[in-house]
Amino acid sequence: MRCRPLLALALSCLLLPVVAGAQQANIAFGGLKQDTSLPVQVEADNLTVEQATGTAVFSGNVRVAQGDLKLAAARVQVEYAADGKAIERLHASGGVTMANATDAAEAKEAVYTIGSGNLVMTGDVLLTQGKSAIAGQKLVIDLKAGTGTMQGRVSTTFVPGNK
């Protein structure tokens, strides 16, 4: 029998009522992984570049893609590496959505550090995996390892699958 990671987490929450009101939950992300060798594509209505600070600000219907990972937001600030040849970090704000084919996460803000594969989403975070969902105030995802932690009054809803 194949069991989705979120289902296993949700079942453990049901079996241990103390965990249901917990301030933190560990989450497995089999599908949310990154490949840093792939190019990062950014589209937006506007772009402002500041050579002195090594940043660029995309605003208005921003869409960022790296392989299967997609990020959407109202505003994304891109921080380039010191040599200016690589993107070091993305800071997204204004209705942020990060998704792939099976998982999606929404929040008010997100900081994605490409080299380390860390994604930190804050502010009314909602993660959906299939028909299941988990919510909290902060989601920290290690996209290289495919793991994450939801923090801040965590609540979960899951829909059992067919046998």
Secondary structure, 3 states (H helix, E strand, C coil): CCCCHHHHHHHHHHHCHHHHCCCEEEEECCCCCCCCCCCCEEECCEEEEECCCCEEEEEEEEEEEECCEEEEEEEEEEEECCCCCCEEEEEEEEEEEEECCCEEEEEEEEEEECCCCEEEEEEEEEEEECCEEEEEEEEEEECCCCEEEEECCCEEECCCCCC
